[in-house]
């Protein structure tokens, strides 16, 4: 199981379960990156320290903190998805990445070099492209190929970017429940992205048939 956005309290709860011998499922904790904290070096050190502390406590191999979660854009409800082309709603523009590309490139390269798996929240097609660009920089920068990285949700993926998941060893983590023709897709997505772009949402089959290692996520508790 992957705990995809573990804050300090969540990590402490898992550590307590492990110390008591009550953790009987293998869990990977993705430590949450705080984009509002400008001291990336200090955050990286906290991630390394927590990973080492948990590894020292865990003798079963059930628990590790070898993952970092980066929230790169928002969601439908807040209309905070970053897009390659403007929203269909006038005045919203193309949205904003929560972490600027230069910073993201450095961060992903550093995490990759430290042996962390990077787990990116990416809803919009511009977000997906920026995250893929960051992994590409890491693959070119680091002499040792790191772990497969994971991008979660992937509501919009530009067709030109689909093959890059396989090429860069990035796992698309998608939620089957979200592919239903419910109001989020039939009403809100159409309103925000326009009918043509909304009809291309959740390219699950495209990614799988291209050879990406597709994994399912529940997005619990959302």
For each residue, the residues with C-beta under 8 A, 3 or more apart:
1: 25 26 27 28
2: 27 28 30 67 119 150 217
3: 6 10 14 27 28 29 30
4: 30 69 119 152 217
5: 30 32 69 71
6: 3 10 11 14 29 30 31 32 65 69
7: 10 11 32
8: 11 12
9: 12 13
10: 3 6 7 13 14 29
11: 6 7 8 14 15 29 31 50 54 65
12: 8 9 15 16
13: 9 10 16 17
14: 3 6 10 11 17 18 23 27 29 63
15: 11 12 18 19 54 57 63
16: 12 13 19 20
17: 13 14 20 22 23
18: 14 15 21 22 23 54 57 58 60 62 63
19: 15 16 57
20: 16 17
21: 18
22: 17 18
23: 14 17 18 27 60 62 63
24: 62
25: 1 62
26: 1 61 62 63
27: 1 2 3 14 23 62 63 64
28: 1 2 3 64 65 66 67 117
29: 3 6 10 11 14 54 63 64 65 67
30: 2 3 4 5 6 67 68 69 117 119
31: 6 11 46 47 50 51 65 67 68 69
32: 5 6 7 68 69 71
33: 43 68 69 70 71 107
34: 37 43
35: 70 71 98 99
36:
37: 34 40 42 43
38:
39: 42 43
40: 37 43 44 103 106 107 110
41: 44 45
42: 37 39 45 46
43: 33 34 37 39 40 46 47
44: 40 41 47 48 110 111 114
45: 41 42 48 49
46: 31 42 43 49 50
47: 31 43 44 50 51 65 68 111 114 116
48: 44 45 51 52 114
49: 45 46 52 53
50: 11 31 46 47 53 54 65
51: 31 47 48 54 55 64 65 66 116
52: 48 49 55 56
53: 49 50 56 57
54: 11 15 18 29 50 51 57 58 63 64 65
55: 51 52 58 64
56: 52 53
57: 15 18 19 53 54 63
58: 18 54 55 61 62 63 64
59:
60: 18 23 63
61: 26 58 64
62: 18 23 24 25 26 27 58
63: 14 15 18 23 26 27 29 54 57 58 60
64: 27 28 29 51 54 55 58 61 67
65: 6 11 28 29 31 47 50 51 54
66: 28 51 115 116 117 147
67: 2 28 29 30 31 64 116 117 118 119
68: 30 31 32 33 47 111 116 117 118 119
69: 4 5 6 30 31 32 33 119 120 121
70: 33 35 99 104 107 108 118 119 120 121 131
71: 5 32 33 35 98 121
72: 82 97 98 99 104 120 121 122 127 130 131
73: 80 81 82 95 96 97 98 121 122 123 124 126 127
74: 78 79 80 81 95 98 123
75: 78 80 81 123
76: 79 81 123 155 184 188 189 192
77: 188
78: 74 75
79: 74 76 87 89 92 95 192
80: 73 74 75 95 96
81: 73 74 75 76 95 123 124 127 155 156 192
82: 72 73 94 95 96 97 123 124 126 127 130
83: 86 87 94 95 124 125 126 156 193
84: 94 124 125 126 129 158
85: 94 197
86: 83 92 93 94
87: 79 83 92 93 94 95 192 193
88: 190 191 192 193 194 197
89: 79 92 191 192
90:
91:
92: 79 86 87 89 95 192
93: 86 87
94: 82 83 84 85 86 87 126
95: 73 74 79 80 81 82 83 87 92 124 126
96: 73 80 82
97: 72 73 82 100 101 104 126 127 130
98: 35 71 72 73 74
99: 35 70 72 103 104 107
100: 97 103 104
101: 97 104 105 130 133 134
102: 105 106
103: 40 99 100 106 107
104: 70 72 97 99 100 101 107 108 130 131 134
105: 101 102 108 109 133 134 137 138
106: 40 102 103 109 110
107: 33 40 70 99 103 104 110 111 134
108: 70 104 105 111 112 118 131 134 135 137 138 149
109: 105 106 112 113 134 137 138 141 142
110: 40 44 106 107 113 114
111: 44 47 68 107 108 114 116 118 138
112: 108 109 115 116 118 135 138 139 141 142 146 147 149
113: 109 110 138 141 142 144 146
114: 44 47 48 110 111
115: 66 112 146 147
116: 47 51 66 67 68 111 112 146 147
117: 28 30 66 67 68 146 147 148 149 150
118: 67 68 70 108 111 112 135 149 150
119: 2 4 30 67 68 69 70 149 150 151 152 173
120: 69 70 72 127 131 149 150 151 152
121: 69 70 71 72 73 152 153
122: 72 73 127 128 131 151 152 153 154
123: 73 74 75 76 81 82 127 153 154 155 156
124: 73 81 82 83 84 95 127 128 155 156
125: 83 84 128 129 156 157 158 161
126: 73 82 83 84 94 95 97 129 130
127: 72 73 81 82 97 120 122 123 124 130 131
128: 122 124 125 131 132 151 154 156 157 158 161
129: 84 125 126 132 133 158 161
130: 72 82 97 101 104 126 127 133 134
131: 70 72 104 108 120 122 127 128 134 135 151 170
132: 128 129 135 136 151 161 164 165 168 170
133: 101 105 129 130 136 137
134: 101 104 105 107 108 109 130 131 137 138
135: 108 112 118 131 132 138 139 149 168 170
136: 132 133 139 140 164 168
137: 105 108 109 133 134 140 141
138: 105 108 109 111 112 113 134 135 141 142 146
139: 112 135 136 142 145 168 169
140: 136 137
141: 109 112 113 137 138
142: 109 112 113 138 139 145 146
143:
144: 113
145: 139 142 169
146: 112 113 115 116 117 138 142 149
147: 66 112 115 116 117
148: 117 169 170 171 213
149: 108 112 117 118 119 120 135 146 168 169 170 171
150: 2 117 118 119 120 170 171 172 173 215
151: 119 120 122 128 131 132 154 165 170 171 172 173
152: 4 119 120 121 122 173 174 217 219
153: 121 122 123 173 174 175 178 219
154: 122 123 128 151 157 172 173 174 202 203 207
155: 76 81 123 124 178 189 201 202
156: 81 83 123 124 125 128 193 197 200 201
157: 125 128 154 161 162 172 203 206 207
158: 84 125 128 129 161 162
159: 162 203 206
160:
161: 125 128 129 132 157 158 164 165
162: 157 158 159 165 203 206 207 210 212
163: 166 167 210
164: 132 136 161 167 168 170
165: 132 151 161 162 168 170 171 172 207 210 212
166: 163 169 210 211 212
167: 163 164
168: 132 135 136 139 149 164 165
169: 139 145 148 149 166
170: 131 132 135 148 149 150 151 164 165 212
171: 148 149 150 151 165 212 213 214 215
172: 150 151 154 157 165 204 207 212 214 215
173: 119 150 151 152 153 154 215 216 217
174: 152 153 154 178 179 202 204 207 214 215 216 217
175: 153 178 179 216 217 218 219
176: 179 204 216
177: 180 218 219
178: 153 155 174 175 184 185 202 219
179: 174 175 176 185 201 202 204
180: 177 185
181: 185 186
182: 185 186
183: 186 187 188
184: 76 178 187 188 189
185: 178 179 180 181 182 188 189 190 198 201
186: 181 182 183 189 190
187: 183 184 190 191
188: 76 77 183 184 185 191 192
189: 76 155 184 185 186 192 193 198 201
190: 88 185 186 187 193 194 195 198
191: 88 89 187 188
192: 76 79 81 87 88 89 92 188 189 198
193: 83 87 88 156 189 190 197 198 201
194: 88 190 197 198
195: 190 198 199
196: 199 200
197: 85 88 156 193 194 200 201
198: 185 189 190 192 193 194 195 201
199: 195 196
200: 156 196 197 203
201: 155 156 179 185 189 193 197 198
202: 154 155 174 178 179
203: 154 157 159 162 200 206 207
204: 172 174 176 179 207 208 214
205: 208 209
206: 157 159 162 203 209 210
207: 154 157 162 165 172 174 203 204 210 212 214
208: 204 205 212 214
209: 205 206
210: 162 163 165 166 206 207
211: 166
212: 162 165 166 170 171 172 207 208
213: 148 171
214: 171 172 174 204 207 208
215: 150 171 172 173 174
216: 173 174 175 176
217: 2 4 152 173 174 175
218: 175 177
219: 152 153 175 177 178 222
220:
221:
222: 219
